[in-house]
Amino acid sequence: MTDKVEVPGGKLHEMPDDIQQALNANPDMIANRNNLTPLARNEWICRVTIVKKAETREDHVRRLIEDVRDGEKRPCCRPGCPHRRESAKKWFKKLT
């Protein structure tokens, strides 16, 4: 059984259980993740949670783990968190 390592959430978003479980299963990348700014952590959480399909969310969790392990600071090619940046909302037409 893998021990649970507490990692901080984002500026606006709390840490979802599925991301927490993925982080616990990949302790080799937690230091990189914890070195991100609160706003960067927020954007990663938002990128995972804003999708509607479960399989898309699983893919986003996988990409979060891989990209942060590789040193990425923010999700690539993304306008940012629409919950924080008003200008990013235009890219999320069905945001509810």
BELVEN-V252548 format. One record per residue. N is the residue number from 1. RES is the residue in one letter. SS is DSSP state (h for helix, s for strand, l for the rest). PHI is phi as a letter, one per 20 degrees, with the letter a starting at -180 (NA if undefined). NEAR is the number of other ideal C-beta (glycine too) atoms within 10 Angstrom. Layout:
n=N res=RES ss=SS phi=PHI near=NEAR
n=N res=RES ss=SS phi=PHI near=NEAR
This chain:
n=1 res=M ss=l phi=NA near=4
n=2 res=T ss=l phi=e near=10
n=3 res=D ss=l phi=f near=6
n=4 res=K ss=l phi=e near=10
n=5 res=V ss=l phi=d near=12
n=6 res=E ss=l phi=f near=10
n=7 res=V ss=l phi=c near=15
n=8 res=P ss=l phi=f near=12
n=9 res=G ss=l phi=e near=15
n=10 res=G ss=l phi=d near=22
n=11 res=K ss=l phi=f near=17
n=12 res=L ss=l phi=d near=14
n=13 res=H ss=l phi=d near=21
n=14 res=E ss=l phi=f near=12
n=15 res=M ss=l phi=f near=15
n=16 res=P ss=l phi=f near=15
n=17 res=D ss=h phi=g near=8
n=18 res=D ss=h phi=f near=15
n=19 res=I ss=h phi=f near=24
n=20 res=Q ss=h phi=g near=16
n=21 res=Q ss=h phi=f near=13
n=22 res=A ss=h phi=f near=17
n=23 res=L ss=h phi=f near=23
n=24 res=N ss=h phi=f near=16
n=25 res=A ss=h phi=f near=9
n=26 res=N ss=l phi=c near=16
n=27 res=P ss=h phi=f near=11
n=28 res=D ss=h phi=f near=8
n=29 res=M ss=h phi=d near=18
n=30 res=I ss=h phi=f near=16
n=31 res=A ss=h phi=f near=10
n=32 res=N ss=h phi=g near=15
n=33 res=R ss=h phi=f near=20
n=34 res=N ss=h phi=f near=14
n=35 res=N ss=l phi=e near=12
n=36 res=L ss=l phi=f near=19
n=37 res=T ss=l phi=f near=12
n=38 res=P ss=h phi=g near=13
n=39 res=L ss=h phi=f near=15
n=40 res=A ss=h phi=f near=18
n=41 res=R ss=h phi=g near=23
n=42 res=N ss=h phi=f near=21
n=43 res=E ss=h phi=f near=27
n=44 res=W ss=h phi=f near=26
n=45 res=I ss=h phi=f near=22
n=46 res=C ss=h phi=f near=23
n=47 res=R ss=h phi=g near=21
n=48 res=V ss=h phi=f near=23
n=49 res=T ss=h phi=e near=18
n=50 res=I ss=l phi=f near=18
n=51 res=V ss=l phi=f near=13
n=52 res=K ss=l phi=e near=8
n=53 res=K ss=l phi=e near=8
n=54 res=A ss=h phi=f near=9
n=55 res=E ss=h phi=f near=8
n=56 res=T ss=h phi=f near=12
n=57 res=R ss=h phi=f near=18
n=58 res=E ss=h phi=g near=14
n=59 res=D ss=h phi=f near=13
n=60 res=H ss=h phi=f near=20
n=61 res=V ss=h phi=f near=20
n=62 res=R ss=h phi=g near=12
n=63 res=R ss=h phi=f near=16
n=64 res=L ss=h phi=g near=22
n=65 res=I ss=h phi=g near=18
n=66 res=E ss=h phi=f near=12
n=67 res=D ss=h phi=f near=18
n=68 res=V ss=h phi=f near=25
n=69 res=R ss=h phi=g near=15
n=70 res=D ss=l phi=e near=9
n=71 res=G ss=l phi=n near=9
n=72 res=E ss=l phi=f near=16
n=73 res=K ss=l phi=e near=14
n=74 res=R ss=l phi=c near=18
n=75 res=P ss=l phi=f near=20
n=76 res=C ss=l phi=f near=9
n=77 res=C ss=l phi=l near=5
n=78 res=R ss=l phi=c near=14
n=79 res=P ss=l phi=f near=14
n=80 res=G ss=l phi=o near=18
n=81 res=C ss=l phi=f near=24
n=82 res=P ss=l phi=f near=16
n=83 res=H ss=l phi=e near=20
n=84 res=R ss=l phi=d near=15
n=85 res=R ss=l phi=d near=13
n=86 res=E ss=h phi=g near=8
n=87 res=S ss=h phi=f near=9
n=88 res=A ss=h phi=f near=17
n=89 res=K ss=h phi=f near=14
n=90 res=K ss=h phi=f near=10
n=91 res=W ss=h phi=e near=12
n=92 res=F ss=l phi=c near=14
n=93 res=K ss=l phi=g near=6
n=94 res=K ss=l phi=d near=6
n=95 res=L ss=l phi=f near=11
n=96 res=T ss=l phi=c near=4
